[in-house]
Amino acid sequence: MQYDAKKFLEGLCSAPAVRPAKTEPPKPPKAKPVCRCGSTTWQNVPIHDGQSVRRDCAGCRRFIKFVRWYGEPSAN
């Protein structure tokens, strides 16, 4: 088989240009809801003169959990 440089260059020039595909930056992971209302934010509320802290949903104000109970961090 003989190599024909002229044919190769003609074929190469007539080929469509290949451009890299446009890439979009990855989307950040969607935040997991903390409440059944669908809210992803909460608010810590001090109770018992600041000895305990209760976490409430920022959307509907529903109780989520105790963050601190009489000075001790909550296990859950």
All heavy atoms as a GROMACS GRO file, in nm:
protein
  597
    1MET      N    1   0.084  -0.118   0.000
    1MET     CA    2   0.000   0.000   0.000
    1MET      C    3   0.089   0.124   0.000
    1MET      O    4   0.181   0.135   0.080
    1MET     CB    5  -0.090  -0.003   0.125
    1MET     CG    6  -0.185   0.109   0.131
    1MET     SD    7  -0.299   0.074   0.265
    1MET     CE    8  -0.359   0.233   0.292
    2GLN      N    9   0.058   0.212  -0.089
    2GLN     CA   10   0.139   0.333  -0.102
    2GLN      C   11   0.066   0.450  -0.036
    2GLN      O   12  -0.055   0.464  -0.047
    2GLN     CB   13   0.165   0.362  -0.250
    2GLN     CG   14   0.267   0.468  -0.268
    2GLN     CD   15   0.313   0.474  -0.413
    2GLN    OE1   16   0.275   0.389  -0.492
    2GLN    NE2   17   0.391   0.572  -0.446
    3TYR      N   18   0.144   0.533   0.030
    3TYR     CA   19   0.092   0.647   0.102
    3TYR      C   20   0.087   0.767   0.008
    3TYR      O   21   0.184   0.802  -0.053
    3TYR     CB   22   0.182   0.676   0.223
    3TYR     CG   23   0.146   0.799   0.300
    3TYR    CD1   24   0.031   0.802   0.378
    3TYR    CD2   25   0.226   0.912   0.296
    3TYR    CE1   26  -0.001   0.915   0.450
    3TYR    CE2   27   0.194   1.025   0.367
    3TYR     CZ   28   0.080   1.026   0.445
    3TYR     OH   29   0.048   1.138   0.516
    4ASP      N   30  -0.032   0.828  -0.007
    4ASP     CA   31  -0.046   0.945  -0.093
    4ASP      C   32  -0.073   1.066  -0.004
    4ASP      O   33  -0.183   1.086   0.046
    4ASP     CB   34  -0.161   0.922  -0.192
    4ASP     CG   35  -0.171   1.032  -0.296
    4ASP    OD1   36  -0.087   1.124  -0.295
    4ASP    OD2   37  -0.264   1.025  -0.378
    5ALA      N   38   0.029   1.148   0.016
    5ALA     CA   39   0.020   1.264   0.105
    5ALA      C   40  -0.080   1.366   0.054
    5ALA      O   41  -0.152   1.428   0.133
    5ALA     CB   42   0.156   1.327   0.123
    6LYS      N   43  -0.087   1.384  -0.077
    6LYS     CA   44  -0.178   1.484  -0.134
    6LYS      C   45  -0.323   1.448  -0.104
    6LYS      O   46  -0.402   1.532  -0.062
    6LYS     CB   47  -0.154   1.496  -0.284
    6LYS     CG   48  -0.231   1.608  -0.348
    6LYS     CD   49  -0.196   1.622  -0.495
    6LYS     CE   50  -0.276   1.736  -0.555
    6LYS     NZ   51  -0.252   1.750  -0.697
    7LYS      N   52  -0.360   1.320  -0.122
    7LYS     CA   53  -0.498   1.276  -0.094
    7LYS      C   54  -0.529   1.290   0.056
    7LYS      O   55  -0.638   1.329   0.095
    7LYS     CB   56  -0.516   1.130  -0.136
    7LYS     CG   57  -0.557   1.112  -0.276
    7LYS     CD   58  -0.591   0.967  -0.296
    7LYS     CE   59  -0.655   0.947  -0.432
    7LYS     NZ   60  -0.689   0.808  -0.455
    8PHE      N   61  -0.429   1.256   0.137
    8PHE     CA   62  -0.449   1.266   0.281
    8PHE      C   63  -0.478   1.410   0.323
    8PHE      O   64  -0.570   1.437   0.399
    8PHE     CB   65  -0.326   1.213   0.355
    8PHE     CG   66  -0.334   1.229   0.503
    8PHE    CD1   67  -0.413   1.144   0.579
    8PHE    CD2   68  -0.263   1.329   0.569
    8PHE    CE1   69  -0.422   1.158   0.716
    8PHE    CE2   70  -0.271   1.344   0.705
    8PHE     CZ   71  -0.350   1.258   0.779
    9LEU      N   72  -0.401   1.504   0.273
    9LEU     CA   73  -0.420   1.645   0.308
    9LEU      C   74  -0.551   1.700   0.253
    9LEU      O   75  -0.618   1.779   0.319
    9LEU     CB   76  -0.302   1.730   0.258
    9LEU     CG   77  -0.171   1.708   0.333
    9LEU    CD1   78  -0.059   1.787   0.267
    9LEU    CD2   79  -0.186   1.746   0.478
   10GLU      N   80  -0.592   1.658   0.134
   10GLU     CA   81  -0.720   1.702   0.078
   10GLU      C   82  -0.836   1.651   0.166
   10GLU      O   83  -0.930   1.723   0.194
   10GLU     CB   84  -0.736   1.652  -0.065
   10GLU     CG   85  -0.651   1.725  -0.165
   10GLU     CD   86  -0.658   1.662  -0.303
   10GLU    OE1   87  -0.728   1.560  -0.320
   10GLU    OE2   88  -0.594   1.716  -0.394
   11GLY      N   89  -0.828   1.527   0.207
   11GLY     CA   90  -0.931   1.470   0.294
   11GLY      C   91  -0.935   1.537   0.429
   11GLY      O   92  -1.040   1.560   0.487
   12LEU      N   93  -0.818   1.569   0.479
   12LEU     CA   94  -0.809   1.634   0.609
   12LEU      C   95  -0.868   1.774   0.606
   12LEU      O   96  -0.938   1.816   0.698
   12LEU     CB   97  -0.662   1.641   0.653
   12LEU     CG   98  -0.634   1.684   0.794
   12LEU    CD1   99  -0.698   1.587   0.893
   12LEU    CD2  100  -0.486   1.694   0.819
   13CYS      N  101  -0.844   1.848   0.498
   13CYS     CA  102  -0.896   1.984   0.487
   13CYS      C  103  -1.046   1.987   0.465
   13CYS      O  104  -1.112   2.083   0.502
   13CYS     CB  105  -0.826   2.057   0.372
   13CYS     SG  106  -0.653   2.091   0.409
   14SER      N  107  -1.102   1.883   0.407
   14SER     CA  108  -1.246   1.882   0.380
   14SER      C  109  -1.326   1.826   0.498
   14SER      O  110  -1.449   1.831   0.497
   14SER     CB  111  -1.276   1.801   0.254
   14SER     OG  112  -1.241   1.665   0.275
   15ALA      N  113  -1.260   1.773   0.597
   15ALA     CA  114  -1.330   1.715   0.714
   15ALA      C  115  -1.387   1.829   0.798
   15ALA      O  116  -1.329   1.936   0.809
   15ALA     CB  117  -1.233   1.634   0.797
   16PRO      N  118  -1.505   1.807   0.858
   16PRO     CA  119  -1.564   1.911   0.943
   16PRO      C  120  -1.478   1.933   1.068
   16PRO      O  121  -1.414   1.841   1.118
   16PRO     CB  122  -1.701   1.856   0.979
   16PRO     CG  123  -1.690   1.709   0.961
   16PRO     CD  124  -1.588   1.687   0.853
   17ALA      N  125  -1.476   2.055   1.115
   17ALA     CA  126  -1.397   2.089   1.233
   17ALA      C  127  -1.462   2.026   1.356
   17ALA      O  128  -1.583   2.025   1.371
   17ALA     CB  129  -1.390   2.240   1.251
   18VAL      N  130  -1.381   1.974   1.443
   18VAL     CA  131  -1.429   1.912   1.566
   18VAL      C  132  -1.401   2.010   1.679
   18VAL      O  133  -1.288   2.048   1.704
   18VAL     CB  134  -1.359   1.778   1.592
   18VAL    CG1  135  -1.406   1.719   1.724
   18VAL    CG2  136  -1.384   1.682   1.478
   19ARG      N  137  -1.507   2.051   1.745
   19ARG     CA  138  -1.494   2.144   1.857
   19ARG      C  139  -1.525   2.070   1.986
   19ARG      O  140  -1.611   1.983   1.988
   19ARG     CB  141  -1.590   2.261   1.840
   19ARG     CG  142  -1.555   2.345   1.720
   19ARG     CD  143  -1.628   2.478   1.722
   19ARG     NE  144  -1.579   2.561   1.614
   19ARG     CZ  145  -1.654   2.604   1.514
   19ARG    NH1  146  -1.782   2.574   1.510
   19ARG    NH2  147  -1.601   2.678   1.419
   20PRO      N  148  -1.458   2.107   2.092
   20PRO     CA  149  -1.488   2.041   2.219
   20PRO      C  150  -1.630   2.074   2.264
   20PRO      O  151  -1.680   2.184   2.241
   20PRO     CB  152  -1.384   2.098   2.317
   20PRO     CG  153  -1.333   2.223   2.252
   20PRO     CD  154  -1.353   2.207   2.105
   21ALA      N  155  -1.694   1.977   2.326
   21ALA     CA  156  -1.830   1.996   2.374
   21ALA      C  157  -1.831   2.100   2.486
   21ALA      O  158  -1.737   2.109   2.566
   21ALA     CB  159  -1.887   1.865   2.425
   22LYS      N  160  -1.936   2.180   2.492
   22LYS     CA  161  -1.949   2.278   2.600
   22LYS      C  162  -1.981   2.203   2.728
   22LYS      O  163  -2.073   2.122   2.732
   22LYS     CB  164  -2.060   2.378   2.569
   22LYS     CG  165  -2.028   2.471   2.455
   22LYS     CD  166  -2.139   2.572   2.435
   22LYS     CE  167  -2.106   2.665   2.321
   22LYS     NZ  168  -2.214   2.763   2.300
   23THR      N  169  -1.906   2.233   2.829
   23THR     CA  170  -1.930   2.168   2.958
   23THR      C  171  -1.980   2.271   3.057
   23THR      O  172  -1.931   2.384   3.062
   23THR     CB  173  -1.802   2.103   3.013
   23THR    OG1  174  -1.702   2.203   3.023
   23THR    CG2  175  -1.752   1.993   2.920
   24GLU      N  176  -2.078   2.232   3.132
   24GLU     CA  177  -2.133   2.320   3.236
   24GLU      C  178  -2.071   2.281   3.370
   24GLU      O  179  -2.042   2.164   3.392
   24GLU     CB  180  -2.284   2.305   3.242
   24GLU     CG  181  -2.354   2.354   3.117
   24GLU     CD  182  -2.505   2.343   3.128
   24GLU    OE1  183  -2.556   2.331   3.240
   24GLU    OE2  184  -2.569   2.348   3.023
   25PRO      N  185  -2.052   2.377   3.458
   25PRO     CA  186  -1.996   2.342   3.589
   25PRO      C  187  -2.094   2.252   3.663
   25PRO      O  188  -2.216   2.259   3.644
   25PRO     CB  189  -1.982   2.477   3.659
   25PRO     CG  190  -2.071   2.570   3.586
   25PRO     CD  191  -2.081   2.518   3.445
   26PRO      N  192  -2.043   2.161   3.747
   26PRO     CA  193  -2.134   2.072   3.820
   26PRO      C  194  -2.224   2.150   3.914
   26PRO      O  195  -2.183   2.249   3.974
   26PRO     CB  196  -2.039   1.981   3.897
   26PRO     CG  197  -1.910   2.054   3.903
   26PRO     CD  198  -1.905   2.142   3.782
   27LYS      N  199  -2.347   2.104   3.925
   27LYS     CA  200  -2.442   2.169   4.014
   27LYS      C  201  -2.413   2.127   4.158
   27LYS      O  202  -2.377   2.013   4.183
   27LYS     CB  203  -2.584   2.130   3.977
   27LYS     CG  204  -2.625   2.181   3.841
   27LYS     CD  205  -2.766   2.142   3.807
   27LYS     CE  206  -2.802   2.193   3.668
   27LYS     NZ  207  -2.935   2.152   3.628
   28PRO      N  208  -2.427   2.220   4.253
   28PRO     CA  209  -2.404   2.182   4.393
   28PRO      C  210  -2.511   2.082   4.438
   28PRO      O  211  -2.623   2.082   4.387
   28PRO     CB  212  -2.418   2.315   4.468
   28PRO     CG  213  -2.494   2.404   4.378
   28PRO     CD  214  -2.466   2.359   4.238
   29PRO      N  215  -2.475   1.996   4.531
   29PRO     CA  216  -2.574   1.898   4.578
   29PRO      C  217  -2.693   1.968   4.643
   29PRO      O  218  -2.678   2.069   4.710
   29PRO     CB  219  -2.498   1.814   4.679
   29PRO     CG  220  -2.379   1.894   4.715
   29PRO     CD  221  -2.349   1.986   4.601
   30LYS      N  222  -2.809   1.912   4.620
   30LYS     CA  223  -2.931   1.969   4.676
   30LYS      C  224  -2.935   1.942   4.826
   30LYS      O  225  -2.908   1.831   4.871
   30LYS     CB  226  -3.052   1.907   4.607
   30LYS     CG  227  -3.178   1.985   4.623
   30LYS     CD  228  -3.287   1.929   4.534
   30LYS     CE  229  -3.407   2.019   4.537
   30LYS     NZ  230  -3.515   1.969   4.455
   31ALA      N  231  -2.967   2.045   4.903
   31ALA     CA  232  -2.971   2.031   5.049
   31ALA      C  233  -3.086   1.941   5.090
   31ALA      O  234  -3.196   1.948   5.034
   31ALA     CB  235  -2.986   2.168   5.114
   32LYS      N  236  -3.060   1.856   5.187
   32LYS     CA  237  -3.162   1.765   5.238
   32LYS      C  238  -3.256   1.841   5.332
   32LYS      O  239  -3.209   1.915   5.420
   32LYS     CB  240  -3.093   1.651   5.314
   32LYS     CG  241  -3.186   1.546   5.363
   32LYS     CD  242  -3.109   1.436   5.434
   32LYS     CE  243  -3.205   1.336   5.495
   32LYS     NZ  244  -3.133   1.235   5.572
   33PRO      N  245  -3.387   1.827   5.315
   33PRO     CA  246  -3.480   1.898   5.404
   33PRO      C  247  -3.462   1.854   5.549
   33PRO      O  248  -3.438   1.737   5.577
   33PRO     CB  249  -3.618   1.857   5.353
   33PRO     CG  250  -3.597   1.803   5.216
   33PRO     CD  251  -3.457   1.752   5.211
   34VAL      N  252  -3.471   1.948   5.641
   34VAL     CA  253  -3.460   1.917   5.783
   34VAL      C  254  -3.597   1.900   5.847
   34VAL      O  255  -3.606   1.859   5.962
   34VAL     CB  256  -3.381   2.027   5.859
   34VAL    CG1  257  -3.238   2.032   5.812
   34VAL    CG2  258  -3.448   2.161   5.845
   35CYS      N  259  -3.700   1.930   5.773
   35CYS     CA  260  -3.835   1.926   5.828
   35CYS      C  261  -3.931   1.870   5.723
   35CYS      O  262  -3.904   1.876   5.603
   35CYS     CB  263  -3.878   2.067   5.869
   35CYS     SG  264  -4.042   2.076   5.943
   36ARG      N  265  -4.044   1.820   5.768
   36ARG     CA  266  -4.140   1.765   5.672
   36ARG      C  267  -4.210   1.872   5.588
   36ARG      O  268  -4.272   1.842   5.488
   36ARG     CB  269  -4.243   1.678   5.744
   36ARG     CG  270  -4.323   1.749   5.849
   36ARG     CD  271  -4.415   1.651   5.918
   36ARG     NE  272  -4.476   1.713   6.034
   36ARG     CZ  273  -4.545   1.648   6.123
   36ARG    NH1  274  -4.562   1.519   6.111
   36ARG    NH2  275  -4.597   1.711   6.226
   37CYS      N  276  -4.192   2.000   5.625
   37CYS     CA  277  -4.248   2.108   5.543
   37CYS      C  278  -4.160   2.135   5.420
   37CYS      O  279  -4.200   2.207   5.330
   37CYS     CB  280  -4.264   2.236   5.624
   37CYS     SG  281  -4.110   2.323   5.659
   38GLY      N  282  -4.039   2.076   5.417
   38GLY     CA  283  -3.950   2.091   5.303
   38GLY      C  284  -3.841   2.194   5.323
   38GLY      O  285  -3.755   2.212   5.238
   39SER      N  286  -3.840   2.262   5.436
   39SER     CA  287  -3.740   2.365   5.464
   39SER      C  288  -3.603   2.300   5.486
   39SER      O  289  -3.592   2.191   5.540
   39SER     CB  290  -3.780   2.444   5.588
   39SER     OG  291  -3.680   2.537   5.620
   40THR      N  292  -3.498   2.370   5.443
   40THR     CA  293  -3.362   2.321   5.462
   40THR      C  294  -3.286   2.404   5.564
   40THR      O  295  -3.166   2.387   5.580
   40THR     CB  296  -3.285   2.323   5.328
   40THR    OG1  297  -3.288   2.456   5.277
   40THR    CG2  298  -3.347   2.229   5.227
   41THR      N  299  -3.354   2.492   5.633
   41THR     CA  300  -3.289   2.577   5.733
   41THR      C  301  -3.356   2.559   5.869
   41THR      O  302  -3.472   2.521   5.878
   41THR     CB  303  -3.295   2.725   5.693
   41THR    OG1  304  -3.431   2.763   5.672
   41THR    CG2  305  -3.216   2.750   5.565
   42TRP      N  306  -3.279   2.588   5.974
   42TRP     CA  307  -3.330   2.579   6.110
   42TRP      C  308  -3.282   2.696   6.190
   42TRP      O  309  -3.200   2.774   6.147
   42TRP     CB  310  -3.286   2.447   6.176
   42TRP     CG  311  -3.139   2.438   6.196
   42TRP    CD1  312  -3.067   2.486   6.302
   42TRP    CD2  313  -3.045   2.380   6.108
   42TRP    NE1  314  -2.933   2.461   6.285
   42TRP    CE2  315  -2.917   2.395   6.166
   42TRP    CE3  316  -3.055   2.317   5.986
   42TRP    CZ2  317  -2.802   2.349   6.105
   42TRP    CZ3  318  -2.940   2.270   5.926
   42TRP    CH2  319  -2.816   2.287   5.985
   43GLN      N  320  -3.334   2.705   6.312
   43GLN     CA  321  -3.299   2.814   6.403
   43GLN      C  322  -3.282   2.754   6.542
   43GLN      O  323  -3.367   2.677   6.588
   43GLN     CB  324  -3.412   2.917   6.402
   43GLN     CG  325  -3.394   3.030   6.496
   43GLN     CD  326  -3.510   3.128   6.484
   43GLN    OE1  327  -3.578   3.132   6.383
   43GLN    NE2  328  -3.532   3.205   6.589
   44ASN      N  329  -3.172   2.786   6.609
   44ASN     CA  330  -3.150   2.740   6.746
   44ASN      C  331  -3.213   2.841   6.842
   44ASN      O  332  -3.189   2.961   6.832
   44ASN     CB  333  -3.001   2.726   6.776
   44ASN     CG  334  -2.940   2.608   6.704
   44ASN    OD1  335  -3.009   2.513   6.670
   44ASN    ND2  336  -2.812   2.612   6.680
   45VAL      N  337  -3.292   2.789   6.936
   45VAL     CA  338  -3.366   2.873   7.030
   45VAL      C  339  -3.322   2.838   7.172
   45VAL      O  340  -3.338   2.723   7.216
   45VAL     CB  341  -3.519   2.850   7.017
   45VAL    CG1  342  -3.595   2.937   7.113
   45VAL    CG2  343  -3.564   2.874   6.874
   46PRO      N  344  -3.264   2.934   7.247
   46PRO     CA  345  -3.225   2.905   7.386
   46PRO      C  346  -3.349   2.895   7.475
   46PRO      O  347  -3.443   2.974   7.461
   46PRO     CB  348  -3.137   3.023   7.425
   46PRO     CG  349  -3.170   3.131   7.329
   46PRO     CD  350  -3.224   3.067   7.205
   47ILE      N  351  -3.349   2.797   7.565
   47ILE     CA  352  -3.458   2.780   7.662
   47ILE      C  353  -3.396   2.753   7.799
   47ILE      O  354  -3.275   2.732   7.810
   47ILE     CB  355  -3.555   2.666   7.622
   47ILE    CG1  356  -3.480   2.534   7.602
   47ILE    CG2  357  -3.629   2.702   7.495
   47ILE    CD1  358  -3.569   2.415   7.573
   48HIS      N  359  -3.474   2.753   7.903
   48HIS     CA  360  -3.429   2.732   8.041
   48HIS      C  361  -3.317   2.828   8.078
   48HIS      O  362  -3.212   2.787   8.128
   48HIS     CB  363  -3.383   2.587   8.064
   48HIS     CG  364  -3.486   2.484   8.033
   48HIS    ND1  365  -3.454   2.368   7.966
   48HIS    CD2  366  -3.619   2.479   8.055
   48HIS    CE1  367  -3.563   2.296   7.951
   48HIS    NE2  368  -3.666   2.362   8.004
   49ASP      N  369  -3.340   2.957   8.050
   49ASP     CA  370  -3.242   3.062   8.079
   49ASP      C  371  -3.107   3.034   8.013
   49ASP      O  372  -3.001   3.060   8.069
   49ASP     CB  373  -3.222   3.080   8.231
   49ASP     CG  374  -3.347   3.135   8.297
   49ASP    OD1  375  -3.418   3.215   8.232
   49ASP    OD2  376  -3.374   3.097   8.412
   50GLY      N  377  -3.110   2.977   7.893
   50GLY     CA  378  -2.988   2.951   7.817
   50GLY      C  379  -2.918   2.821   7.850
   50GLY      O  380  -2.816   2.789   7.790
   51GLN      N  381  -2.970   2.744   7.944
   51GLN     CA  382  -2.907   2.617   7.979
   51GLN      C  383  -2.932   2.510   7.872
   51GLN      O  384  -2.852   2.417   7.858
   51GLN     CB  385  -2.959   2.567   8.113
   51GLN     CG  386  -2.919   2.654   8.229
   51GLN     CD  387  -2.972   2.599   8.360
   51GLN    OE1  388  -3.002   2.480   8.370
   51GLN    NE2  389  -2.984   2.684   8.459
   52SER      N  390  -3.041   2.521   7.801
   52SER     CA  391  -3.075   2.425   7.697
   52SER      C  392  -3.098   2.499   7.566
   52SER      O  393  -3.129   2.618   7.565
   52SER     CB  394  -3.202   2.347   7.734
   52SER     OG  395  -3.184   2.279   7.855
   53VAL      N  396  -3.081   2.426   7.455
   53VAL     CA  397  -3.103   2.484   7.323
   53VAL      C  398  -3.191   2.389   7.243
   53VAL      O  399  -3.164   2.270   7.234
   53VAL     CB  400  -2.969   2.508   7.248
   53VAL    CG1  401  -2.995   2.562   7.109
   53VAL    CG2  402  -2.881   2.603   7.327
   54ARG      N  403  -3.297   2.446   7.187
   54ARG     CA  404  -3.392   2.370   7.106
   54ARG      C  405  -3.374   2.412   6.961
   54ARG      O  406  -3.357   2.529   6.931
   54ARG     CB  407  -3.534   2.404   7.154
   54ARG     CG  408  -3.643   2.334   7.081
   54ARG     CD  409  -3.779   2.384   7.128
   54ARG     NE  410  -3.804   2.517   7.071
   54ARG     CZ  411  -3.863   2.616   7.134
   54ARG    NH1  412  -3.903   2.603   7.258
   54ARG    NH2  413  -3.882   2.732   7.074
   55ARG      N  414  -3.375   2.317   6.867
   55ARG     CA  415  -3.363   2.348   6.725
   55ARG      C  416  -3.502   2.340   6.662
   55ARG      O  417  -3.570   2.238   6.669
   55ARG     CB  418  -3.269   2.251   6.655
   55ARG     CG  419  -3.250   2.282   6.508
   55ARG     CD  420  -3.133   2.211   6.451
   55ARG     NE  421  -3.011   2.271   6.504
   55ARG     CZ  422  -2.890   2.217   6.492
   55ARG    NH1  423  -2.875   2.104   6.428
   55ARG    NH2  424  -2.785   2.277   6.542
   56ASP      N  425  -3.545   2.452   6.600
   56ASP     CA  426  -3.675   2.459   6.534
   56ASP      C  427  -3.655   2.482   6.385
   56ASP      O  428  -3.556   2.542   6.342
   56ASP     CB  429  -3.758   2.576   6.590
   56ASP     CG  430  -3.802   2.554   6.733
   56ASP    OD1  431  -3.795   2.439   6.781
   56ASP    OD2  432  -3.843   2.652   6.796
   57CYS      N  433  -3.752   2.439   6.305
   57CYS     CA  434  -3.751   2.464   6.162
   57CYS      C  435  -3.768   2.614   6.139
   57CYS      O  436  -3.852   2.678   6.202
   57CYS     CB  437  -3.864   2.388   6.095
   57CYS     SG  438  -3.889   2.427   5.922
   58ALA      N  439  -3.688   2.671   6.049
   58ALA     CA  440  -3.698   2.815   6.022
   58ALA      C  441  -3.820   2.847   5.936
   58ALA      O  442  -3.866   2.960   5.934
   58ALA     CB  443  -3.571   2.865   5.954
   59GLY      N  444  -3.873   2.747   5.867
   59GLY     CA  445  -3.989   2.772   5.781
   59GLY      C  446  -4.121   2.770   5.856
   59GLY      O  447  -4.200   2.864   5.848
   60CYS      N  448  -4.145   2.663   5.933
   60CYS     CA  449  -4.275   2.647   5.998
   60CYS      C  450  -4.267   2.652   6.150
   60CYS      O  451  -4.368   2.639   6.219
   60CYS     CB  452  -4.339   2.516   5.955
   60CYS     SG  453  -4.250   2.368   6.010
   61ARG      N  454  -4.146   2.669   6.206
   61ARG     CA  455  -4.122   2.679   6.350
   61ARG      C  456  -4.152   2.549   6.426
   61ARG      O  457  -4.168   2.550   6.547
   61ARG     CB  458  -4.200   2.794   6.414
   61ARG     CG  459  -4.182   2.927   6.349
   61ARG     CD  460  -4.047   2.983   6.383
   61ARG     NE  461  -4.038   3.120   6.332
   61ARG     CZ  462  -3.930   3.169   6.276
   61ARG    NH1  463  -3.824   3.094   6.266
   61ARG    NH2  464  -3.927   3.292   6.233
   62ARG      N  465  -4.156   2.437   6.356
   62ARG     CA  466  -4.181   2.308   6.421
   62ARG      C  467  -4.053   2.262   6.492
   62ARG      O  468  -3.943   2.280   6.442
   62ARG     CB  469  -4.223   2.205   6.315
   62ARG     CG  470  -4.256   2.069   6.372
   62ARG     CD  471  -4.301   1.973   6.265
   62ARG     NE  472  -4.438   2.006   6.228
   62ARG     CZ  473  -4.479   2.029   6.104
   62ARG    NH1  474  -4.394   2.022   6.004
   62ARG    NH2  475  -4.604   2.059   6.079
   63PHE      N  476  -4.068   2.197   6.607
   63PHE     CA  477  -3.956   2.144   6.683
   63PHE      C  478  -3.887   2.034   6.602
   63PHE      O  479  -3.951   1.947   6.546
   63PHE     CB  480  -4.005   2.087   6.817
   63PHE     CG  481  -3.903   2.006   6.889
   63PHE    CD1  482  -3.802   2.068   6.961
   63PHE    CD2  483  -3.907   1.868   6.885
   63PHE    CE1  484  -3.708   1.992   7.029
   63PHE    CE2  485  -3.813   1.792   6.952
   63PHE     CZ  486  -3.714   1.854   7.023
   64ILE      N  487  -3.751   2.038   6.598
   64ILE     CA  488  -3.674   1.934   6.530
   64ILE      C  489  -3.603   1.846   6.632
   64ILE      O  490  -3.619   1.724   6.631
   64ILE     CB  491  -3.572   1.996   6.433
   64ILE    CG1  492  -3.644   2.074   6.322
   64ILE    CG2  493  -3.482   1.888   6.373
   64ILE    CD1  494  -3.554   2.152   6.232
   65LYS      N  495  -3.522   1.906   6.720
   65LYS     CA  496  -3.451   1.829   6.823
   65LYS      C  497  -3.392   1.924   6.926
   65LYS      O  498  -3.389   2.044   6.908
   65LYS     CB  499  -3.341   1.743   6.762
   65LYS     CG  500  -3.222   1.823   6.710
   65LYS     CD  501  -3.113   1.728   6.660
   65LYS     CE  502  -2.985   1.803   6.630
   65LYS     NZ  503  -2.877   1.711   6.597
   66PHE      N  504  -3.343   1.865   7.036
   66PHE     CA  505  -3.270   1.940   7.136
   66PHE      C  506  -3.121   1.933   7.101
   66PHE      O  507  -3.066   1.824   7.085
   66PHE     CB  508  -3.293   1.884   7.277
   66PHE     CG  509  -3.430   1.913   7.330
   66PHE    CD1  510  -3.524   1.812   7.340
   66PHE    CD2  511  -3.464   2.040   7.368
   66PHE    CE1  512  -3.650   1.839   7.389
   66PHE    CE2  513  -3.590   2.068   7.418
   66PHE     CZ  514  -3.684   1.967   7.427
   67VAL      N  515  -3.057   2.047   7.089
   67VAL     CA  516  -2.914   2.052   7.060
   67VAL      C  517  -2.835   2.036   7.189
   67VAL      O  518  -2.734   1.968   7.194
   67VAL     CB  519  -2.878   2.185   6.990
   67VAL    CG1  520  -2.730   2.193   6.960
   67VAL    CG2  521  -2.959   2.202   6.863
   68ARG      N  522  -2.884   2.101   7.296
   68ARG     CA  523  -2.820   2.093   7.427
   68ARG      C  524  -2.930   2.084   7.532
   68ARG      O  525  -3.030   2.154   7.524
   68ARG     CB  526  -2.733   2.216   7.450
   68ARG     CG  527  -2.650   2.210   7.574
   68ARG     CD  528  -2.555   2.326   7.589
   68ARG     NE  529  -2.632   2.451   7.589
   68ARG     CZ  530  -2.588   2.565   7.539
   68ARG    NH1  531  -2.470   2.571   7.485
   68ARG    NH2  532  -2.662   2.672   7.543
   69TRP      N  533  -2.911   1.996   7.630
   69TRP     CA  534  -3.011   1.981   7.735
   69TRP      C  535  -2.943   2.003   7.869
   69TRP      O  536  -2.860   1.922   7.911
   69TRP     CB  537  -3.074   1.842   7.727
   69TRP     CG  538  -3.185   1.824   7.823
   69TRP    CD1  539  -3.184   1.749   7.937
   69TRP    CD2  540  -3.316   1.881   7.814
   69TRP    NE1  541  -3.306   1.758   8.000
   69TRP    CE2  542  -3.389   1.839   7.926
   69TRP    CE3  543  -3.377   1.966   7.724
   69TRP    CZ2  544  -3.520   1.877   7.950
   69TRP    CZ3  545  -3.507   2.004   7.747
   69TRP    CH2  546  -3.578   1.959   7.859
   70TYR      N  547  -2.975   2.112   7.935
   70TYR     CA  548  -2.918   2.152   8.062
   70TYR      C  549  -2.766   2.143   8.060
   70TYR      O  550  -2.703   2.081   8.146
   70TYR     CB  551  -2.975   2.071   8.178
   70TYR     CG  552  -3.114   2.116   8.215
   70TYR    CD1  553  -3.227   2.042   8.178
   70TYR    CD2  554  -3.134   2.236   8.283
   70TYR    CE1  555  -3.354   2.085   8.210
   70TYR    CE2  556  -3.262   2.280   8.316
   70TYR     CZ  557  -3.371   2.204   8.279
   70TYR     OH  558  -3.497   2.247   8.309
   71GLY      N  559  -2.703   2.203   7.959
   71GLY     CA  560  -2.558   2.212   7.950
   71GLY      C  561  -2.490   2.096   7.882
   71GLY      O  562  -2.374   2.105   7.845
   72GLU      N  563  -2.558   1.983   7.866
   72GLU     CA  564  -2.498   1.865   7.803
   72GLU      C  565  -2.541   1.857   7.655
   72GLU      O  566  -2.660   1.870   7.625
   72GLU     CB  567  -2.542   1.736   7.873
   72GLU     CG  568  -2.499   1.729   8.017
   72GLU     CD  569  -2.348   1.719   8.033
   72GLU    OE1  570  -2.284   1.652   7.951
   72GLU    OE2  571  -2.295   1.782   8.125
   73PRO      N  572  -2.444   1.835   7.563
   73PRO     CA  573  -2.482   1.819   7.421
   73PRO      C  574  -2.573   1.699   7.405
   73PRO      O  575  -2.556   1.595   7.470
   73PRO     CB  576  -2.350   1.797   7.350
   73PRO     CG  577  -2.245   1.839   7.446
   73PRO     CD  578  -2.302   1.828   7.584
   74SER      N  579  -2.670   1.711   7.318
   74SER     CA  580  -2.764   1.603   7.294
   74SER      C  581  -2.698   1.492   7.212
   74SER      O  582  -2.615   1.518   7.124
   74SER     CB  583  -2.886   1.656   7.217
   74SER     OG  584  -2.977   1.554   7.193
   75ALA      N  585  -2.732   1.367   7.238
   75ALA     CA  586  -2.672   1.253   7.168
   75ALA      C  587  -2.734   1.232   7.030
   75ALA      O  588  -2.673   1.172   6.944
   75ALA     CB  589  -2.689   1.126   7.251
   76ASN      N  590  -2.854   1.282   7.004
   76ASN     CA  591  -2.918   1.258   6.874
   76ASN      C  592  -2.891   1.368   6.784
   76ASN      O  593  -2.869   1.443   6.732
   76ASN     CB  594  -3.068   1.238   6.887
   76ASN     CG  595  -3.135   1.336   6.980
   76ASN    OD1  596  -3.071   1.398   7.062
   76ASN    ND2  597  -3.263   1.348   6.967
   0.00000   0.00000   0.00000
